[in-house]
Amino acid sequence: MTGTRITTFALACLATGALVSAQTAGPAPGETLSQSYRGSQARNVEYQKIAPFKVMDNVYYVGPGSVSVWLVPTSAGLILFDTAQEPYVDTVIENIRKVGFDPKNIKYILLTHGHLDHFGGATKIQKLSGARVALTETDWNFMATQQANAIKNGRGPKPGDEAPAKDMVIKEGDTITLGDTKVKVYILPGHTPGSPSYELTVYDNKKPYKGFVFGGPGPRNGVEGGTEFLKSVERLEKQFADVQVALNVHSFLNSYPYPNDMGILELRDIKAKNPNGPNPFINNALWRQWLKDAHAGAVKYIAEEKAKAQKGQTN
Ligand SMILES: [Zn+2]
């Protein structure tokens, strides 16, 4: 049956001269969401434009399929964690409207680190809302240096990819208060030199839970970055083992995938199937398992990077 339908479809395409490119063809049957969004459909812009969805009473996912943008409404305006990048920024803005909020009411854009896929929309959204854009001193500098180097090497930035102008500097131990909501800042480097992380109380049916945005969930930059990342993970294991709702910066992670393929979109689908059941985003065991995987992964990463460095020296 299926074979006949595919053949008929292919013939119809040939007959009309329509071309179905691999880029827009959609995921192959049997692919996991992760394989599609971070793999085969990573550059399929229309595919990445997903509908926004509610995660907790005060948390909405408004980003494209592979990069998270978290919206947190408070009694005095909106907080946005990250902005995604072009060509998705208008979709993020539209998604905020779709879940019932006015993007002009964004008061804070809290960036999780100085990589383009997270900060690319900051300038546009700041212009629209007048929001403060917050990042650590180290990552403001990191972002500016990366951009200056790219300009020097003739590699950009493309229009829309510019780093936002330096605005609010946050540091370890800061608390950002907006109306009834407090966000605590921690610095957990290793993905970038100064990736901030954020703790906030999230609610499900008015019951409070510990929510956490880990700003840089994968090591970069060789032995140095790997060692910093491992330290950050060890700190999380000690100080934040009790996180109940992990608001991850990607719906899927390449470095250390979510255990049992429980990415944000899988959790979304579980929630949608059973809206009156327990909220699958409240999952401390999943967080702890992921920390374990990230810990083991970091140890392996450092060993591999050390071996690479040694090989480089003896060559
Ligand atoms: Zn990154």
Residues whose N, C-alpha, C, O or C-beta is under 5 A from the ligand:
A	BS01	ZN	H115
